[in-house]
Amino acid sequence: MRVQLIGLGSIGKNLLKLINEKGSMIRQEIGEKIEVVSVSDTTGTVITDGMPLTTIIQAKEGGGLRTLESFEKISALSAISDLESDIVVEITQSTKDGRPGISHVLKAFENEKGVVTANKSVLVSDVDLIGTAREMKMSLRYEATVCGGLPVFNLMDYCMKPAKIVSVDGIFNATSTFVISQMELGKTQMSARAEASRLGIAEKDQRDDLAGIDSARKGTILHRRIFGSDANIKDARIEAKESEVAVGVRQVTEVNSAGVTVEYRKIDGKGIYSNAVGPAMVIRFNTDVMNHITLFTDHDGPMESAATVLNDILLSRSTKVT
Ligand SMILES: NC(=O)c1ccc[n+]([C@@H]2O[C@H](COP(=O)([O-])OP(=O)(O)OC[C@H]3O[C@@H](n4cnc5c(N)ncnc54)[C@H](OP(=O)(O)O)[C@@H]3O)[C@@H](O)[C@H]2O)c1
C-alpha cells in the first residue's frame, strides 16, 4: 500500500516511527507492507525510494529534509499529482480557513487517491469535504480529528447505531487540561505552555487551544456528523477566554442540536471532569437508549493520534468509500 505523507510535525514523525516498528502487525492486517512513497513539509518533498524511515526522521530532527539526497523542491500539491500512491495522509497544521489542507485533500481526490487526515480545520470550513468524498466515491477517514486517540467515529459507526445521540459534552482539548493541571501543581502558566509545546500536544498557535478554537473545531465536526448540519466554525459560541485559564477550571465543550458551546467551568472535585488531569480528554455521548457513554484518556498526544491515523490507513484498505 503506497502512502504519501503531507506534513512531518509531531504526528508525522510518530507515524513514521509506528510504520517502521509495526511492520509485522501491518502485514498481518492488510497482507502487504505500507510503502511511504514521499514525505513533504513546507520546504519540499523527499521521494523515499525505499530509504529507511529512521533516516527521514533523523534528517527532520537535524538539518531538515533538504539534507537528504532525494530531496526535491516540489510542493506537496505537485507531489500528490506527480507521484503514484493509494493514500494521501494530510497532517499539516490546523488553520483559520482550512488551507493548505483543503487543497491537498481535493488534489488527492482529483488524482483518485484516498485521504486520511488528523487536520480538524479541513472539515469545518466552507468546503464540504465529506460530501465531496461521497460524491466522488473516494475514501476519507478522519478519526484523529476529534479527541486524537479516542475512537469517537468508530464507536458511533459500529457500536451506537440504535441510539439517537441527543448531545455530546466533554473536555476536547488536552493542552488546556495539561496547562491547568500543571498550574494546580504549582507550575507557572508560561512553563506549562512551554512543556505542552515540547510534548507536541499543543497547536502551533496555542491560543487555538486555550481560547477554545481547537475545541470548537472538534465540536463543529461532531455537530455536522451527528445532526447532519452544515455548521461552520464561525457558528460556534466560543465563550472560553485565554485569560480564564486558572486553577480549578476545565475547558468544557457541549454539542447539541442548537449548536456548539465552549466555555471554562469550575470543577467541584466530583465527576469525570475532575478526574481530567495532565493531557487528559473526556467525551460523553448522551443518548436515548444507550444512556451516557463516556470515553476517557489520561494521556492524549501525538503518538496516540499517530496510532489512530495508522488505524485509519489500515481501514482505508478495506473500505473504499467513507
Ligand atoms: N499534535 C496532536 O496531538 C494532534 C492531535 C490530533 C490532531 N492534530 C492535528 O493534526 C495536524 C498535525 O498536527 P501536528 O501536531 O503534527 O502539527 P505540526 O507539528 O504543527 O506539524 C505540521 C506539519 O505540516 C507541515 N506543513 C505546513 N504547511 C505545509 C504545506 N503547505 N506543505 C507541506 N507541509 C506543510 C509543517 O512543515 P514544517 O515542518 O516545514 O513547518 C509541519 O511539518 C494538525 O492539523 C493538528 O490540529 C494534532
The ligand as an ORCA input file, in Angstrom:
! r2SCAN-3c Opt
* xyz 0 1
  N      -0.426     17.033     17.953
  C      -1.507     16.391     18.317
  O      -1.518     15.763     19.380
  C      -2.735     16.369     17.431
  C      -3.801     15.504     17.766
  C      -4.910     15.417     16.902
  C      -4.964     16.190     15.753
  N      -3.924     17.057     15.471
  C      -3.999     17.812     14.197
  O      -3.151     17.120     13.271
  C      -2.481     18.037     12.421
  C      -0.972     17.834     12.554
  O      -0.597     18.057     13.886
  P       0.934     18.187     14.328
  O       0.913     18.382     15.785
  O       1.724     17.080     13.721
  O       1.310     19.562     13.591
  P       2.747     20.270     13.486
  O       3.707     19.659     14.438
  O       2.491     21.738     13.542
  O       3.242     19.873     12.002
  C       2.643     20.400     10.865
  C       3.449     19.957      9.667
  O       2.804     20.425      8.471
  C       3.803     20.898      7.583
  N       3.216     21.823      6.614
  C       2.601     23.007      6.813
  N       2.207     23.563      5.648
  C       2.592     22.694      4.667
  C       2.495     22.679      3.254
  N       1.909     23.690      2.587
  N       3.015     21.628      2.583
  C       3.613     20.603      3.235
  N       3.742     20.544      4.578
  C       3.233     21.579      5.298
  C       4.819     21.573      8.501
  O       6.051     21.705      7.805
  P       7.380     22.305      8.512
  O       7.875     21.196      9.409
  O       8.288     22.578      7.361
  O       6.941     23.524      9.262
  C       4.890     20.532      9.633
  O       5.793     19.500      9.315
  C      -2.953     19.430     12.835
  O      -3.942     19.844     11.951
  C      -3.487     19.230     14.249
  O      -4.573     20.112     14.527
  C      -2.816     17.144     16.276
*
